[in-house]
Amino acid sequence: MEKRKLVQYFYVISALKFVGMKSIRKTLMLLVTMLLMGFWGHAQVPDDIIVSLKSGNASKLAGYFGQNVELVVLDYENVYSKAHAQQVISDFFKKYPPVNFTIIHQGGKEGSNYVIGNLQVPSEKFRVYFLVKWQNGVANIHQLRIERQNN
């Protein structure tokens, strides 16, 4: 945590000395909760997803698919079962073996994260978008798009 934020929290706590002890405890609990929400409110996309895109590991990537996943891969566009989506991704990686995957942008809000990146293959580059939704602490890829990138 930044030193400045700690100083701000310290000033708030000091200002609360003018209030009764019960109010201080309640306020401290609120501050601690807010602090923890700041740290854990936006979970990051699991590293295994990024690694599986870099290495072309369709089975590892499919491990993050839910029962159904919205998939757009070149000419394939549909909501697929986990097994069918894994086959589509596996076929893509066989035809276009990845050399590298780099994240261009990522973000999210409570309960979901998205990533936009470039997938480099020997002959061309693809733009990849995926949306991860968190359910009970488990990350599931809800949507995955792989499109040709126009340079």
C-alpha positions as CSV (number, residue, x, y, z in Angstrom):
1,M,0.0,0.0,0.0
2,E,1.2,3.5,-0.7
3,K,2.7,5.5,2.1
4,R,0.3,8.4,1.3
5,K,-2.8,6.2,1.8
6,L,-1.4,5.0,5.2
7,V,-0.9,8.6,6.3
8,Q,-4.5,9.4,5.2
9,Y,-5.9,6.5,7.2
10,F,-3.8,7.6,10.1
11,Y,-5.3,11.1,10.0
12,V,-8.8,9.7,9.8
13,I,-8.1,7.5,12.8
14,S,-6.6,10.4,14.7
15,A,-9.7,12.6,13.9
16,L,-11.9,9.9,15.4
17,K,-10.4,10.3,18.8
18,F,-13.0,13.0,19.4
19,V,-15.8,10.4,19.0
20,G,-16.8,7.7,21.5
21,M,-14.8,4.4,21.7
22,K,-17.6,2.3,20.1
23,S,-17.8,4.6,17.1
24,I,-14.0,4.3,16.7
25,R,-14.2,0.5,16.6
26,K,-17.0,0.5,14.1
27,T,-15.1,3.1,11.9
28,L,-11.9,1.1,12.1
29,M,-13.7,-2.1,11.0
30,L,-15.2,-0.2,8.1
31,L,-11.8,1.2,7.1
32,V,-10.2,-2.2,7.3
33,T,-13.0,-3.7,5.2
34,M,-12.6,-0.9,2.6
35,L,-8.9,-1.5,2.6
36,L,-9.2,-5.2,2.0
37,M,-11.8,-4.6,-0.7
38,G,-9.3,-2.4,-2.4
39,F,-6.7,-5.2,-2.4
40,W,-9.0,-8.1,-3.3
41,G,-12.0,-6.4,-5.0
42,H,-10.5,-6.9,-8.5
43,A,-9.0,-10.3,-8.9
44,Q,-6.5,-10.7,-11.7
45,V,-6.9,-13.1,-14.6
46,P,-5.2,-16.4,-13.7
47,D,-1.7,-16.6,-15.1
48,D,-2.4,-20.1,-16.5
49,I,-4.8,-18.6,-19.0
50,I,-2.0,-16.3,-20.3
51,V,0.5,-19.1,-20.3
52,S,-1.8,-21.5,-22.2
53,L,-2.3,-18.8,-24.9
54,K,1.4,-18.3,-25.2
55,S,2.1,-22.0,-25.5
56,G,-0.9,-23.1,-27.5
57,N,-2.1,-25.5,-24.7
58,A,-5.8,-26.0,-25.6
59,S,-6.5,-28.4,-22.8
60,K,-5.1,-26.1,-20.1
61,L,-7.1,-23.2,-21.6
62,A,-10.3,-25.3,-21.7
63,G,-9.8,-26.0,-18.1
64,Y,-11.1,-22.5,-17.5
65,F,-14.1,-22.8,-19.7
66,G,-17.5,-23.1,-18.1
67,Q,-20.0,-25.7,-19.2
68,N,-20.6,-23.4,-22.2
69,V,-18.5,-20.7,-23.7
70,E,-19.2,-18.1,-26.3
71,L,-16.4,-18.6,-28.9
72,V,-15.5,-16.6,-31.9
73,V,-12.4,-18.1,-33.7
74,L,-12.1,-17.0,-37.3
75,D,-15.1,-18.6,-39.0
76,Y,-16.4,-20.4,-35.9
77,E,-18.9,-18.3,-34.0
78,N,-21.3,-19.9,-31.5
79,V,-21.9,-20.9,-27.9
80,Y,-20.1,-24.2,-27.6
81,S,-20.0,-26.9,-24.9
82,K,-16.7,-27.1,-23.1
83,A,-15.5,-30.1,-25.0
84,H,-16.5,-28.7,-28.4
85,A,-14.9,-25.4,-27.6
86,Q,-11.7,-27.2,-26.6
87,Q,-11.6,-29.0,-30.0
88,V,-12.1,-25.7,-31.9
89,I,-9.2,-24.1,-30.0
90,S,-7.1,-27.2,-30.4
91,D,-7.6,-27.1,-34.1
92,F,-6.7,-23.4,-34.2
93,F,-3.5,-23.9,-32.3
94,K,-2.5,-26.8,-34.6
95,K,-3.0,-24.6,-37.6
96,Y,-1.5,-21.5,-36.0
97,P,1.0,-22.5,-33.4
98,P,1.6,-19.5,-31.0
99,V,5.0,-17.8,-30.8
100,N,3.9,-15.3,-28.1
101,F,0.9,-13.7,-26.5
102,T,1.1,-10.1,-25.1
103,I,-1.5,-8.3,-23.1
104,I,-2.4,-4.9,-24.5
105,H,-5.1,-4.0,-22.0
106,Q,-7.0,-5.5,-19.2
107,G,-9.6,-4.4,-16.7
108,G,-12.7,-5.4,-14.9
109,K,-15.2,-4.9,-12.2
110,E,-16.4,-6.9,-9.3
111,G,-17.0,-10.5,-10.5
112,S,-15.4,-10.2,-14.0
113,N,-12.2,-9.3,-15.8
114,Y,-11.4,-8.9,-19.5
115,V,-8.1,-9.0,-21.4
116,I,-7.3,-7.8,-24.9
117,G,-4.0,-9.0,-26.4
118,N,-2.0,-10.0,-29.4
119,L,-1.3,-13.6,-30.3
120,Q,1.7,-13.8,-32.5
121,V,2.0,-16.9,-34.8
122,P,4.8,-17.5,-37.3
123,S,3.0,-15.9,-40.3
124,E,0.6,-13.4,-38.8
125,K,-0.9,-11.8,-35.7
126,F,-4.3,-12.2,-34.1
127,R,-6.2,-10.0,-31.7
128,V,-7.5,-12.0,-28.7
129,Y,-10.3,-10.8,-26.4
130,F,-11.6,-12.8,-23.5
131,L,-13.9,-12.3,-20.6
132,V,-13.5,-14.1,-17.3
133,K,-16.3,-14.3,-14.8
134,W,-15.7,-15.3,-11.2
135,Q,-18.1,-17.6,-9.4
136,N,-17.4,-18.7,-5.9
137,G,-13.7,-17.8,-6.3
138,V,-13.4,-19.8,-9.5
139,A,-12.4,-18.2,-12.8
140,N,-14.4,-19.2,-15.9
141,I,-13.8,-18.0,-19.4
142,H,-17.2,-16.8,-20.5
143,Q,-16.3,-15.4,-23.9
144,L,-13.2,-15.9,-26.1
145,R,-12.6,-14.2,-29.4
146,I,-9.6,-14.7,-31.8
147,E,-9.7,-12.5,-34.9
148,R,-7.2,-11.7,-37.6
149,Q,-5.5,-8.4,-36.9
150,N,-5.3,-5.9,-39.7
151,N,-1.9,-4.2,-39.5
